[in-house]
Amino acid sequence: MDLPLSVKIALTSAFVFFMLALITGVWKYRLMTQSEKGQSRYYVDIAHRSSFLYAYAALLLAVFSYLSQFSEWLNTLAVLGSVFFYLAAVLGYVYQGIINKTSNQIRSSIRKEPSSTPMWLTHLFTYSLIVAEIGGALILGLGAMLAIWV
């Protein structure tokens, strides 16, 4: 199928996030059945839920990118920036779920607990994520709005 690269990346990302959601759902279920309280680890639950949300977010990016009036290189850059940070966030949640040392990454960083990320790195990552995700969605959304309203 002849689709723009940005759309292909966004659709592939949606598939990957959907599969991550399903796989982390199996992990979550296994932990729930092994727990006396019937609960999974905090960040396993977060990884599971966020994977579903990012799958649908990637679908929105695909639609916006397909409709966008902006250049393909800009659309591709916007998609890549967003999905890179979606994936980085989910993988961070998976890591936290595996090590199971905290239920709050920020609190652990502030307290400088073992295996926590240094606070400056947490801030750098978070601010970069904000710029990439909001910037990418803004570029693609504006490009699509220009196509349908102008």
C-alpha positions, 0 to 999 in steps of 0.5 A: 500500500502506498502510504506516507512514511509518517503514516506507516510509522504511526500505524506500526507503532499503534500495532506495537503498543497494542501488542505491548498492552496485550502482553503486559495484560498477561503479565498483570493477570499472572501477578494478580493470581499470585497475589494475596490481595489480587493485585499486580505490581503498580508499574505493571498496571501502569505499563498495561494501561499506558500501552493501550492509551498510546496505541490509540494515540498512535492511531490518531497521529496516523490519521492526522499525519495522513491528512496533514498539509505539512511536508512529509519530512515534518510529519515524519519527524513529528510522528517519530518524536511522539512515538519515541517518547511513548515507547520510552515511557512504556519501557520505563514502566516495564522496567519499574514493574520488573524491579518492583522497588517503587510505586512512584518514580518521582518520589524515589528520585527525590529521596535518592532511593537505590535504583532510582533515576537521578532527579536531573535526568528525570527532569530532562526526560520529562521536559523532552517528552513534553516538548516532543509529544505536545509538539508532535501532536500540535504539528500533525493536528494543525496540518490536519485541521488546515486540510479539513477547514481551509 
